[in-house]
C-alpha cells in the first residue's frame, strides 16, 4: 500500500489516498482498478474518524483504490464549499488516474450521514449552473460513476437533521431549500446504493425514502436496504468502530456485490 496526501481548494480540504502498488505478478485487469471516494459524516461539524479508515480499508481489501475526502466543516461548510471540494477531488482522481492506477470510468463516491448529503449533492448537482458558474468542471469531469449513501442526510425540509441543514446552508434559507436534494434528482444522477435503519433517531429514514422515490421517478438505477433497528452512525457495524450490529453489517457485502457488478470488477 502507498499513501498520498493531497491538498485541495487552497488548503481548505484534503484528499487522502490508499493505493495498491503496481506488481508484475498481479493480473493485468487488476493493474488499473476502480476507486471509492469516502466522505465521512459528522453533521458538517467534523469529519467522523470511524467513517474514514474503517470503510476505506474495507474497500481497499476488496481490491479498490480508495480516497478519503476531509472537507470543510462548521462555518466553512456554507456556500457550496464541500460540494466544490468533492468536485475537485473527483477531478483530481481522474486527472491523475494513470499515475494512481485508477480507472477513470469507475469511480464511486460513498458518504455517511452528512457525508451522504455531500455525496448525494455531487451526484445530483455535478452539472448544475450554480456550481459550474463558479468552478470549471471540465464538461462533467466531476460526475461520479456511482453513489453509495449510508444513512444519508438528504432533506433540509421536514425530517431534516437540523444541525447539518444549518451548517451546510450557513443559515441562508434560499440555499437551504436548494440543498434539499430530494428536489434535485434528474435522470443524469448515476446509479445509487442506499441503506438506513428504520428507527434512526438522528437522521430519520424518511431522508432515504424520499430520495429513493425521486430516483425511481427519474428511472435512476437504485438498490436500497432498510434494516429494522440500529443506532445512527453505525459505519462498518463492528467492534472496531464500537457499533456491533451483525444484521446491519450486511450492508457492506451487499454494497460490494452491487458495485462489483456495476463496475464489472472481480478480485
PyMOL commands that set and color helices and strands:
alter all, ss='L'
color gray80, all
select helices_A, chain A and resi 9-11+28-30+49-51+53-61+74-77+81-95+97-100+114-125+129-132+162-169+173-178+181-183+206-217+250-263
alter helices_A, ss='H'
color red, helices_A
select strands_A, chain A and resi 2-8+13-19+33-39+65-70+102-112+146-150+192-197+222-227
alter strands_A, ss='S'
color yellow, strands_A
deselect
rebuild
show_as cartoon
